[in-house]
Amino acid sequence: MSHLTAEKKANIFKTYGGTEKNTGSIEAQIAALTERINHISGHLKDNKKDFSTQRGLMTLVGQRKRLLQYMSRTNLNGYRALIEKLGIRK
């Protein structure tokens, strides 16, 4: 069961993508992945031996990393603003 409800997803896409329908923007995708990563990290703090979820987390982190690298190449100012807004890469 996903922790991201339709309302949460719509809010994330509206905040970072501009509109609720703009689900393909890089900023919105990175924000959605960050939300999922934070949720799974909290789960793994309680369940340290859940290795299949740990593997899934590493997959999500890698996907977010690739999107962030693409964004840093194409839109450096937007990349820096998004990193600041999401609070990642301290």
RAJO-V421587 format. One record per helix or strand. SS is the DSSP state (~ for helix, > for strand). FROM is the first residue (numbers start at 1). LEN is the number of residues. Records with the same first field share a line. If there is no record, write none. Layout:
SS=FROM-LEN / FROM-LEN
This chain:
~=6-12 / 26-21 / 51-24 / 76-11
